[in-house]
Amino acid sequence: MGLALHAIDLEHKPRPAGSFPQRPEGSPNLAEQAYSHLRTLILGRHIVGGTGLSEGRLATELNVSRTPMREALVRLAGEGLLEKTAEGVFRVRSVSIRDFFECMEVRELLECHAIERAIAIAPDAELKSLHDELKALPASSQDDLAHWQFDNRFHSFFATMARNQALARAIQRERVVARLFRISSPFHRQSESDVEHIEIMDAVMQRDVKSAQAAMRRHLQNLQNDARREIESQAYLAPRNQDLG
């Protein structure tokens, strides 16, 4: 069976790059707009893993030529959001259970190292700003994508403060893998994640490397435990649903 190609229903998705107008001086180019829109759809989980994306169809739907669309797809593939099949078709990356847990193991190593480096050199004002922002977050008011975007900024913060771009890129790549894993979603444990983030920042504010690393490790392990419970639940329900079918 061939790869199913996806036609995006733009009316029910975040605002498309759409019929992109002639760009004014200094505005993002068409490839950038197409990239940004598709990235939002993928990270927002509006397009499931394994879905094929037709370059021509997408170009038509977003009213751009194939060249900027191809540039956008190549860029997304470079970030690990898409993969290219042997037939030359781009598709949304599918992340296996093994991929997810391996990436979380790598994240523990990378993010704990980032915390150690950041604590050594990050300005007090930067730490306080994020700490205050975390404490000011409204309880359970963000949608899934908005929460992930803030979560992404939090987890990228320490590598940024460590002034290590390679480390920041490595962490971002692993976070993309975790996001694409369909079973794992922070949305239903948003309040727990917010509390865990504050625990991490409390230790960071004290410049306590060991406590901050331990809090980060607990947080990432809690996410894995949550995914394990969901996997077990789905495995249990699958044969029961078949019996009821």
TORKOL-4160 file (C-alpha; in steps of 0.2 Angstrom, whole numbers, padded with zeros to 4 digits, m for minus):
245
<pt num="1" X="0000" Y="0000" Z="0000"/>
<pt num="2" X="0007" Y="0017" Z="m0005"/>
<pt num="3" X="0010" Y="0031" Z="0008"/>
<pt num="4" X="m0006" Y="0041" Z="0011"/>
<pt num="5" X="m0003" Y="0060" Z="0006"/>
<pt num="6" X="m0011" Y="0072" Z="0018"/>
<pt num="7" X="m0022" Y="0087" Z="0012"/>
<pt num="8" X="m0023" Y="0100" Z="0026"/>
<pt num="9" X="m0040" Y="0107" Z="0030"/>
<pt num="10" X="m0033" Y="0125" Z="0033"/>
<pt num="11" X="m0050" Y="0131" Z="0039"/>
<pt num="12" X="m0049" Y="0121" Z="0055"/>
<pt num="13" X="m0030" Y="0124" Z="0059"/>
<pt num="14" X="m0020" Y="0139" Z="0065"/>
<pt num="15" X="m0021" Y="0153" Z="0053"/>
<pt num="16" X="m0012" Y="0148" Z="0037"/>
<pt num="17" X="0001" Y="0157" Z="0028"/>
<pt num="18" X="m0014" Y="0156" Z="0017"/>
<pt num="19" X="m0014" Y="0167" Z="0001"/>
<pt num="20" X="0002" Y="0175" Z="0006"/>
<pt num="21" X="0002" Y="0193" Z="0001"/>
<pt num="22" X="0017" Y="0201" Z="m0008"/>
<pt num="23" X="0029" Y="0203" Z="0007"/>
<pt num="24" X="0034" Y="0221" Z="0013"/>
<pt num="25" X="0052" Y="0225" Z="0015"/>
<pt num="26" X="0059" Y="0216" Z="0030"/>
<pt num="27" X="0044" Y="0203" Z="0032"/>
<pt num="28" X="0047" Y="0185" Z="0032"/>
<pt num="29" X="0049" Y="0177" Z="0015"/>
<pt num="30" X="0037" Y="0164" Z="0008"/>
<pt num="31" X="0047" Y="0149" Z="0013"/>
<pt num="32" X="0048" Y="0156" Z="0031"/>
<pt num="33" X="0030" Y="0158" Z="0032"/>
<pt num="34" X="0026" Y="0141" Z="0025"/>
<pt num="35" X="0039" Y="0133" Z="0037"/>
<pt num="36" X="0032" Y="0142" Z="0052"/>
<pt num="37" X="0014" Y="0137" Z="0048"/>
<pt num="38" X="0018" Y="0119" Z="0044"/>
<pt num="39" X="0029" Y="0118" Z="0060"/>
<pt num="40" X="0014" Y="0124" Z="0070"/>
<pt num="41" X="0003" Y="0111" Z="0063"/>
<pt num="42" X="0015" Y="0097" Z="0066"/>
<pt num="43" X="0020" Y="0102" Z="0084"/>
<pt num="44" X="0001" Y="0106" Z="0087"/>
<pt num="45" X="m0002" Y="0087" Z="0083"/>
<pt num="46" X="m0014" Y="0092" Z="0069"/>
<pt num="47" X="m0005" Y="0080" Z="0057"/>
<pt num="48" X="m0001" Y="0063" Z="0064"/>
<pt num="49" X="0016" Y="0054" Z="0062"/>
<pt num="50" X="0018" Y="0044" Z="0046"/>
<pt num="51" X="0007" Y="0056" Z="0036"/>
<pt num="52" X="0014" Y="0060" Z="0019"/>
<pt num="53" X="0015" Y="0078" Z="0013"/>
<pt num="54" X="0013" Y="0082" Z="m0005"/>
<pt num="55" X="0024" Y="0097" Z="m0010"/>
<pt num="56" X="0013" Y="0102" Z="m0024"/>
<pt num="57" X="m0003" Y="0100" Z="m0014"/>
<pt num="58" X="0003" Y="0110" Z="0000"/>
<pt num="59" X="0010" Y="0124" Z="m0012"/>
<pt num="60" X="m0007" Y="0125" Z="m0019"/>
<pt num="61" X="m0016" Y="0126" Z="m0002"/>
<pt num="62" X="m0005" Y="0139" Z="0004"/>
<pt num="63" X="m0004" Y="0148" Z="m0012"/>
<pt num="64" X="0014" Y="0148" Z="m0014"/>
<pt num="65" X="0026" Y="0141" Z="m0028"/>
<pt num="66" X="0034" Y="0124" Z="m0025"/>
<pt num="67" X="0051" Y="0132" Z="m0022"/>
<pt num="68" X="0048" Y="0140" Z="m0006"/>
<pt num="69" X="0037" Y="0125" Z="m0001"/>
<pt num="70" X="0052" Y="0113" Z="m0004"/>
<pt num="71" X="0063" Y="0125" Z="0006"/>
<pt num="72" X="0051" Y="0124" Z="0020"/>
<pt num="73" X="0050" Y="0105" Z="0020"/>
<pt num="74" X="0069" Y="0103" Z="0019"/>
<pt num="75" X="0071" Y="0114" Z="0034"/>
<pt num="76" X="0058" Y="0104" Z="0044"/>
<pt num="77" X="0067" Y="0088" Z="0039"/>
<pt num="78" X="0083" Y="0095" Z="0045"/>
<pt num="79" X="0075" Y="0099" Z="0062"/>
<pt num="80" X="0069" Y="0081" Z="0063"/>
<pt num="81" X="0050" Y="0085" Z="0061"/>
<pt num="82" X="0049" Y="0077" Z="0044"/>
<pt num="83" X="0058" Y="0062" Z="0036"/>
<pt num="84" X="0060" Y="0058" Z="0017"/>
<pt num="85" X="0055" Y="0041" Z="0011"/>
<pt num="86" X="0064" Y="0031" Z="m0002"/>
<pt num="87" X="0051" Y="0037" Z="m0015"/>
<pt num="88" X="0056" Y="0055" Z="m0011"/>
<pt num="89" X="0040" Y="0059" Z="m0002"/>
<pt num="90" X="0041" Y="0069" Z="0014"/>
<pt num="91" X="0031" Y="0063" Z="0029"/>
<pt num="92" X="0029" Y="0068" Z="0047"/>
<pt num="93" X="0041" Y="0058" Z="0058"/>
<pt num="94" X="0034" Y="0043" Z="0067"/>
<pt num="95" X="0042" Y="0041" Z="0084"/>
<pt num="96" X="0042" Y="0024" Z="0092"/>
<pt num="97" X="0041" Y="0019" Z="0110"/>
<pt num="98" X="0060" Y="0015" Z="0110"/>
<pt num="99" X="0064" Y="0032" Z="0102"/>
<pt num="100" X="0055" Y="0041" Z="0115"/>
<pt num="101" X="0063" Y="0033" Z="0130"/>
<pt num="102" X="0080" Y="0034" Z="0122"/>
<pt num="103" X="0078" Y="0053" Z="0119"/>
<pt num="104" X="0072" Y="0055" Z="0137"/>
<pt num="105" X="0088" Y="0047" Z="0143"/>
<pt num="106" X="0098" Y="0058" Z="0132"/>
<pt num="107" X="0088" Y="0073" Z="0139"/>
<pt num="108" X="0093" Y="0069" Z="0157"/>
<pt num="109" X="0111" Y="0070" Z="0153"/>
<pt num="110" X="0110" Y="0085" Z="0142"/>
<pt num="111" X="0098" Y="0096" Z="0153"/>
<pt num="112" X="0107" Y="0092" Z="0169"/>
<pt num="113" X="0124" Y="0097" Z="0161"/>
<pt num="114" X="0115" Y="0113" Z="0155"/>
<pt num="115" X="0109" Y="0117" Z="0172"/>
<pt num="116" X="0127" Y="0115" Z="0179"/>
<pt num="117" X="0134" Y="0126" Z="0166"/>
<pt num="118" X="0120" Y="0139" Z="0168"/>
<pt num="119" X="0121" Y="0140" Z="0187"/>
<pt num="120" X="0139" Y="0144" Z="0185"/>
<pt num="121" X="0137" Y="0160" Z="0174"/>
<pt num="122" X="0119" Y="0165" Z="0172"/>
<pt num="123" X="0115" Y="0182" Z="0178"/>
<pt num="124" X="0104" Y="0184" Z="0193"/>
<pt num="125" X="0092" Y="0195" Z="0184"/>
<pt num="126" X="0089" Y="0182" Z="0170"/>
<pt num="127" X="0086" Y="0168" Z="0183"/>
<pt num="128" X="0074" Y="0179" Z="0193"/>
<pt num="129" X="0064" Y="0184" Z="0178"/>
<pt num="130" X="0061" Y="0166" Z="0173"/>
<pt num="131" X="0057" Y="0161" Z="0191"/>
<pt num="132" X="0045" Y="0175" Z="0193"/>
<pt num="133" X="0036" Y="0171" Z="0176"/>
<pt num="134" X="0034" Y="0153" Z="0182"/>
<pt num="135" X="0026" Y="0158" Z="0198"/>
<pt num="136" X="0014" Y="0170" Z="0189"/>
<pt num="137" X="0008" Y="0157" Z="0177"/>
<pt num="138" X="m0011" Y="0155" Z="0178"/>
<pt num="139" X="m0016" Y="0137" Z="0184"/>
<pt num="140" X="m0022" Y="0126" Z="0169"/>
<pt num="141" X="m0027" Y="0139" Z="0157"/>
<pt num="142" X="m0015" Y="0135" Z="0143"/>
<pt num="143" X="m0020" Y="0124" Z="0128"/>
<pt num="144" X="m0008" Y="0110" Z="0124"/>
<pt num="145" X="0002" Y="0119" Z="0111"/>
<pt num="146" X="0004" Y="0135" Z="0121"/>
<pt num="147" X="0009" Y="0125" Z="0136"/>
<pt num="148" X="0022" Y="0115" Z="0126"/>
<pt num="149" X="0029" Y="0132" Z="0119"/>
<pt num="150" X="0032" Y="0138" Z="0136"/>
<pt num="151" X="0039" Y="0121" Z="0142"/>
<pt num="152" X="0050" Y="0122" Z="0127"/>
<pt num="153" X="0057" Y="0139" Z="0132"/>
<pt num="154" X="0060" Y="0133" Z="0150"/>
<pt num="155" X="0070" Y="0118" Z="0145"/>
<pt num="156" X="0080" Y="0128" Z="0132"/>
<pt num="157" X="0083" Y="0142" Z="0145"/>
<pt num="158" X="0098" Y="0133" Z="0154"/>
<pt num="159" X="0108" Y="0129" Z="0138"/>
<pt num="160" X="0105" Y="0147" Z="0132"/>
<pt num="161" X="0111" Y="0154" Z="0148"/>
<pt num="162" X="0126" Y="0142" Z="0147"/>
<pt num="163" X="0130" Y="0151" Z="0131"/>
<pt num="164" X="0132" Y="0134" Z="0122"/>
<pt num="165" X="0123" Y="0134" Z="0105"/>
<pt num="166" X="0127" Y="0116" Z="0101"/>
<pt num="167" X="0120" Y="0110" Z="0118"/>
<pt num="168" X="0104" Y="0121" Z="0115"/>
<pt num="169" X="0102" Y="0113" Z="0097"/>
<pt num="170" X="0105" Y="0095" Z="0104"/>
<pt num="171" X="0092" Y="0098" Z="0118"/>
<pt num="172" X="0079" Y="0105" Z="0105"/>
<pt num="173" X="0081" Y="0090" Z="0094"/>
<pt num="174" X="0077" Y="0078" Z="0108"/>
<pt num="175" X="0062" Y="0089" Z="0113"/>
<pt num="176" X="0055" Y="0087" Z="0096"/>
<pt num="177" X="0057" Y="0068" Z="0097"/>
<pt num="178" X="0047" Y="0069" Z="0113"/>
<pt num="179" X="0034" Y="0080" Z="0106"/>
<pt num="180" X="0031" Y="0069" Z="0091"/>
<pt num="181" X="0028" Y="0054" Z="0102"/>
<pt num="182" X="0009" Y="0053" Z="0101"/>
<pt num="183" X="0006" Y="0045" Z="0118"/>
<pt num="184" X="0016" Y="0058" Z="0128"/>
<pt num="185" X="0008" Y="0074" Z="0131"/>
<pt num="186" X="0011" Y="0086" Z="0146"/>
<pt num="187" X="m0006" Y="0094" Z="0144"/>
<pt num="188" X="m0015" Y="0082" Z="0156"/>
<pt num="189" X="m0001" Y="0085" Z="0169"/>
<pt num="190" X="0001" Y="0103" Z="0166"/>
<pt num="191" X="m0001" Y="0108" Z="0184"/>
<pt num="192" X="0012" Y="0095" Z="0190"/>
<pt num="193" X="0024" Y="0100" Z="0177"/>
<pt num="194" X="0022" Y="0119" Z="0182"/>
<pt num="195" X="0026" Y="0114" Z="0201"/>
<pt num="196" X="0041" Y="0103" Z="0195"/>
<pt num="197" X="0048" Y="0118" Z="0185"/>
<pt num="198" X="0047" Y="0129" Z="0200"/>
<pt num="199" X="0056" Y="0116" Z="0211"/>
<pt num="200" X="0070" Y="0116" Z="0198"/>
<pt num="201" X="0071" Y="0135" Z="0198"/>
<pt num="202" X="0070" Y="0136" Z="0217"/>
<pt num="203" X="0086" Y="0126" Z="0217"/>
<pt num="204" X="0094" Y="0136" Z="0203"/>
<pt num="205" X="0090" Y="0152" Z="0212"/>
<pt num="206" X="0100" Y="0145" Z="0226"/>
<pt num="207" X="0114" Y="0141" Z="0214"/>
<pt num="208" X="0113" Y="0123" Z="0221"/>
<pt num="209" X="0118" Y="0112" Z="0207"/>
<pt num="210" X="0115" Y="0095" Z="0214"/>
<pt num="211" X="0097" Y="0099" Z="0220"/>
<pt num="212" X="0093" Y="0108" Z="0203"/>
<pt num="213" X="0100" Y="0093" Z="0194"/>
<pt num="214" X="0090" Y="0081" Z="0205"/>
<pt num="215" X="0074" Y="0091" Z="0202"/>
<pt num="216" X="0076" Y="0091" Z="0183"/>
<pt num="217" X="0080" Y="0072" Z="0183"/>
<pt num="218" X="0064" Y="0069" Z="0194"/>
<pt num="219" X="0054" Y="0080" Z="0182"/>
<pt num="220" X="0060" Y="0070" Z="0166"/>
<pt num="221" X="0057" Y="0054" Z="0175"/>
<pt num="222" X="0040" Y="0058" Z="0180"/>
<pt num="223" X="0036" Y="0062" Z="0161"/>
<pt num="224" X="0042" Y="0045" Z="0157"/>
<pt num="225" X="0032" Y="0036" Z="0171"/>
<pt num="226" X="0017" Y="0045" Z="0164"/>
<pt num="227" X="0020" Y="0039" Z="0147"/>
<pt num="228" X="0023" Y="0021" Z="0153"/>
<pt num="229" X="0006" Y="0022" Z="0162"/>
<pt num="230" X="m0003" Y="0028" Z="0146"/>
<pt num="231" X="0006" Y="0014" Z="0136"/>
<pt num="232" X="0001" Y="0001" Z="0148"/>
<pt num="233" X="m0017" Y="0008" Z="0148"/>
<pt num="234" X="m0018" Y="0008" Z="0129"/>
<pt num="235" X="m0011" Y="m0010" Z="0128"/>
<pt num="236" X="m0024" Y="m0016" Z="0141"/>
<pt num="237" X="m0039" Y="m0007" Z="0132"/>
<pt num="238" X="m0035" Y="m0012" Z="0114"/>
<pt num="239" X="m0040" Y="m0031" Z="0116"/>
<pt num="240" X="m0056" Y="m0025" Z="0126"/>
<pt num="241" X="m0061" Y="m0013" Z="0112"/>
<pt num="242" X="m0059" Y="m0027" Z="0099"/>
<pt num="243" X="m0070" Y="m0038" Z="0109"/>
<pt num="244" X="m0083" Y="m0024" Z="0110"/>
<pt num="245" X="m0081" Y="m0021" Z="0091"/>
